[in-house]
Amino acid sequence: MKNDEVLAFLDDHPDFLGQHASRFGLKSSHDRVVVSFAERQILELRDQNRQLEARLIQLVRHGEQNDLILARCHQLSLALMQASTLDSVADAIVRTFDKQFGLDRIALRLWHPAANPGAYYLARQEIKLLANNLCAPYCGPYASDEVLSWFPAQPVLQSFASIALRHKGEAFGMLVLASDDSHRFAQDMQTHYLAQMGELVSAALQRVLSPA
């Protein structure tokens, strides 16, 4: 119950505290509850402590989640560092996201000259424009028909994370993560770690593409 609801209840039941004074550690005198200033402060401190404890538990939980994401990003970094060709980088991306993040719907498309011809090369202008317009990873339920065509028809995908791959500010490709869970990539989620993973993938791809 909220504070206003508690106060409203007490207004409607003025004898409540008197009837249950002993349960709350209060003193009853002639059907009136007498609460000393010190006791009132103690009650308020108890309420504040409960709120702080709940907040602390939430912070610890967030910290544990962040540690887990960092550990998974580290595994992605190791896998990308060990890859020496475009195919092995793409394989490292797919394998790591599947094993570490439980994502098996991943699409990689590039318009870097060194990727042409190849399975990952894409020349469609609409995707180039989309990637260049992404100032941060996009998360949400929407994907263009072109992006949807990169994935199998089943299962029906419900949420997407689209990450532009950049070199010196210019997009040269796009990585799309997809899920049949509509809450996996929610529109209001933080994209800090996704952006960092995009930078890792971009650096690994530039390393294997530039010499070609």
HELIX and SHEET records of a PDB file:
HELIX    1   1 ASN A    3  ASP A   12  1                                  10    
HELIX    2   2 PHE A   16  GLN A   19  1                                   4    
HELIX    3   3 SER A   22  PHE A   24  5                                   3    
HELIX    4   4 PHE A   37  GLN A   82  1                                  46    
HELIX    5   5 LEU A   86  PHE A  101  1                                  16    
HELIX    6   6 PRO A  113  ALA A  115  5                                   3    
HELIX    7   7 GLN A  125  ASN A  132  1                                   8    
HELIX    8   8 ASP A  145  LEU A  148  1                                   4    
HELIX    9   9 HIS A  192  LEU A  209  1                                  18    
SHEET    1   A 2 LYS A  27  SER A  29  0                                        
SHEET    2   A 2 ARG A  32  VAL A  34 -1                                        
SHEET    1   B 4 ARG A 105  LEU A 110  0                                        
SHEET    2   B 4 GLU A 170  SER A 179 -1                                        
SHEET    3   B 4 SER A 159  HIS A 167 -1                                        
SHEET    4   B 4 TYR A 138  GLY A 140 -1                                        
END                                                                             
